[in-house]
Every structure is written in structure tokens, then in C-alpha cells.
């Protein structure tokens, strides 16, 4: 009976697993993340606009940098900018520089991308914090958001080192005996079919379990923490009224 209730959710899913339907690319969980990032971007942009007539360009710059970083995060998450560059442009670089390793090129690109994004976020937030001295609670929320987002971002960039995502997925499936469940067995069989047609096919259910279910869950938590932190910061950076004597 419970299975019948979710059949409509699995109707257009390639795998008979509810978590894959909810957590795969462009599905429900990612859409919520996009909404949270969009709201964060709008909030930071509103700070920049609200100071156009009352603050100098130098004072507004951190807010513009923060809004730009949040917009870049939204574009990366929704359009897979990092993967587009890696899949479409890095092979051209490798063809012109055959002595380089494609694995190394991709690793350098992804680490550089996240490092630039982290520098934009940390630089803008640090400047705003030093100027406005927000409450300690706000700093705690900001720290949590940065730690969680940074961990999932750089962890994703380093996923090919030791294939740690697939190894973790294998451990989880063994630990919770997921290999023995009927729908998981069906999903494993489905994942093997493309491999029979194309030898270069490398996706596994173990990898998807970590990359989709675990990573997207952590990203959702990070996006929620970030929006909450920015809302607290919004309260703290509001101009304080001066009491009339």
C-alpha cells in the first residue's frame, strides 16, 4: 500500500528509489536550494541598493561583492557552470597541452573555482562584520553556514581523489544492508545496463547515493543556514536611530 502511494513520484524516474527522484539533478530538493540561494541573493542586493544614496562606493563594495558571489553560487548550482566548463572547455586545453593530465586539469579548475568563490564570500562578509560588529549569535550562524558549505563544496571538488564518494557509498550500503533490498537490487541492475553498452560509463549507485542523497542534503542544510545567517546579519547592520535629546 505504501509503495502505491509513491508510484506517481517514480513514474518518470529511471530508478525505482524515492530518494533518487527527490534528490537528483533539477528535482525537488535542488529547487528548494535554488529558492534559498535566490532569496539570499535578493537580500544582499537589497543591502547594496539601499546604500546608494547614503554610503560611498567603497562602503557599498562589500555588499556588491557578496551579492555577486551569491549569484555565482546560484548559477553554479542551477546551471552546473563548473561541470560545463570542465566537460566542454578543459578537453580543449588538454588537446593543446597533451603533456597535462585531464584529471589534474579538472581538479585544479574545480579547486580554483571554489577558492575564488570562498574568497569572494569571506572577503565581503569579513569586511561587513568588521564595519558593523554584528551580534555573536549572527557570527555563529555565519560560521556554521561557511563551514558546512565549504565542506560540501571542496569535498565535491576532491571527489575523484581515491573515489571517496563511491567508497563511502559502498560502506553505507553494506552497513545498512541495502544490497539486499528488492528495489535497491532493481536499481543496481538498471545501473549496469549502460555499462554493457558503453565501457566508459562510470556511474554507480554507490556514487549516486553519496553525490545525490548525502551531498544534496548537506547543501540544503547549508543553504538554509546561509539564509538564516544573512537574515540575522540584516537585522544587525540596520542603521541605528540616534535618540533625540
ChimeraX attribute file (.defattr): number of C-alpha atoms within 10 A of each C-alpha:
attribute: neighborCount
match mode: 1-to-1
recipient: residues
	/A:1	5
	/A:2	6
	/A:3	9
	/A:4	8
	/A:5	8
	/A:6	12
	/A:7	12
	/A:8	10
	/A:9	14
	/A:10	17
	/A:11	11
	/A:12	10
	/A:13	14
	/A:14	12
	/A:15	20
	/A:16	20
	/A:17	16
	/A:18	15
	/A:19	14
	/A:20	19
	/A:21	22
	/A:22	20
	/A:23	22
	/A:24	18
	/A:25	16
	/A:26	15
	/A:27	12
	/A:28	13
	/A:29	20
	/A:30	21
	/A:31	17
	/A:32	15
	/A:33	22
	/A:34	20
	/A:35	13
	/A:36	21
	/A:37	24
	/A:38	18
	/A:39	15
	/A:40	25
	/A:41	22
	/A:42	15
	/A:43	18
	/A:44	24
	/A:45	19
	/A:46	14
	/A:47	19
	/A:48	21
	/A:49	12
	/A:50	11
	/A:51	14
	/A:52	12
	/A:53	8
	/A:54	9
	/A:55	12
	/A:56	10
	/A:57	13
	/A:58	8
	/A:59	16
	/A:60	18
	/A:61	16
	/A:62	22
	/A:63	23
	/A:64	19
	/A:65	19
	/A:66	25
	/A:67	24
	/A:68	18
	/A:69	22
	/A:70	24
	/A:71	19
	/A:72	16
	/A:73	20
	/A:74	21
	/A:75	16
	/A:76	14
	/A:77	19
	/A:78	15
	/A:79	12
	/A:80	14
	/A:81	15
	/A:82	17
	/A:83	15
	/A:84	12
	/A:85	14
	/A:86	18
	/A:87	12
	/A:88	10
	/A:89	11
	/A:90	18
	/A:91	16
	/A:92	12
	/A:93	13
	/A:94	15
	/A:95	11
	/A:96	10
	/A:97	11
	/A:98	11
	/A:99	8
	/A:100	12
	/A:101	11
	/A:102	17
	/A:103	12
	/A:104	10
	/A:105	15
	/A:106	21
	/A:107	18
	/A:108	13
	/A:109	17
	/A:110	21
	/A:111	17
	/A:112	13
	/A:113	16
	/A:114	18
	/A:115	15
	/A:116	13
	/A:117	19
	/A:118	18
	/A:119	13
	/A:120	19
	/A:121	19
	/A:122	15
	/A:123	15
	/A:124	19
	/A:125	19
	/A:126	12
	/A:127	15
	/A:128	20
	/A:129	17
	/A:130	9
	/A:131	11
	/A:132	13
	/A:133	14
	/A:134	17
	/A:135	14
	/A:136	9
	/A:137	12
	/A:138	21
	/A:139	16
	/A:140	12
	/A:141	20
	/A:142	20
	/A:143	15
	/A:144	16
	/A:145	23
	/A:146	19
	/A:147	13
	/A:148	17
	/A:149	21
	/A:150	18
	/A:151	16
	/A:152	18
	/A:153	19
	/A:154	16
	/A:155	16
	/A:156	17
	/A:157	20
	/A:158	18
	/A:159	15
	/A:160	14
	/A:161	11
	/A:162	9
	/A:163	11
	/A:164	16
	/A:165	23
	/A:166	21
	/A:167	14
	/A:168	15
	/A:169	20
	/A:170	19
	/A:171	13
	/A:172	16
	/A:173	17
	/A:174	12
	/A:175	10
	/A:176	10
	/A:177	10
	/A:178	14
	/A:179	17
	/A:180	11
	/A:181	10
	/A:182	11
	/A:183	15
	/A:184	17
	/A:185	14
	/A:186	14
	/A:187	17
	/A:188	16
	/A:189	13
	/A:190	15
	/A:191	18
	/A:192	15
	/A:193	11
	/A:194	14
	/A:195	14
	/A:196	10
	/A:197	9
	/A:198	9
	/A:199	8
	/A:200	9
	/A:201	13
	/A:202	11
	/A:203	13
	/A:204	16
	/A:205	22
	/A:206	18
	/A:207	20
	/A:208	18
	/A:209	22
	/A:210	20
	/A:211	19
	/A:212	21
	/A:213	18
	/A:214	16
	/A:215	20
	/A:216	20
	/A:217	18
	/A:218	16
	/A:219	22
	/A:220	21
	/A:221	15
	/A:222	23
	/A:223	23
	/A:224	17
	/A:225	21
	/A:226	23
	/A:227	21
	/A:228	18
	/A:229	22
	/A:230	21
	/A:231	16
	/A:232	18
	/A:233	23
	/A:234	15
	/A:235	12
	/A:236	16
	/A:237	16
	/A:238	10
	/A:239	8
	/A:240	7
	/A:241	6
	/A:242	6
	/A:243	5
	/A:244	4
	/A:245	3
